[in-house]
Each structure stands twice: as structure tokens, then as C-alpha cells.
Amino acid sequence: MAGPGPVKLAFDSLSPAGKSQRKNPEKHRAYNRKRNKMTIAYRNELNKERLKRNLGPAGKSGKVLGHTKSGGLQLTSRRKNSDVSKSNYHG
């Protein structure tokens, strides 16, 4: 039989954000639900556009779709999208 879950940290050892979440859990759950729904809508929009442009499933071709500052969609190279050229891990 499973136990009640992981042991909670003492309230005093939490960060300010952790204390806020512990005091108002429903407020934070509501925020996360709203945020997750927006993420799904964002991905759905990109997936529909990929189908419209016959680009295939995400992650399989060389180009990626992204939003412009004005809200439109454009193809971008995978390298520019991930800023690999500015990364410290790739020499």
C-alpha cells in the first residue's frame, strides 16, 4: 500500500515562491491550468500550419515554424531557433 506521498519541507526552509504556493495552493493550480491550456493552443496553431505547408511532423524536417514579433508565422532554421551559435557548449 502506498504512503501519503513525499515528506514536505519545513515551511521556513522554502523559498518565497514556495511559501506563497504552500499558503495559496488553489490559486497556483488555477494559474497552471490556465497556462497549460494556452501552451496547448500555441502548439495546435503551429501543428495546423505545419500540415497546411506540408512540412510533416514537428522535429522531422530541417526547418521549424516560429512566431514573428508581429504575430505571424515563419520558417526558421533549426540552428537559429535554438541559438546554438551563441551557446557555450558548441565550439
Beta strands, then each sheet from edge to edge (+ up, - down):
strand 1: 63-67
strand 2: 73-77
sheet 1: 1+ 2-
end
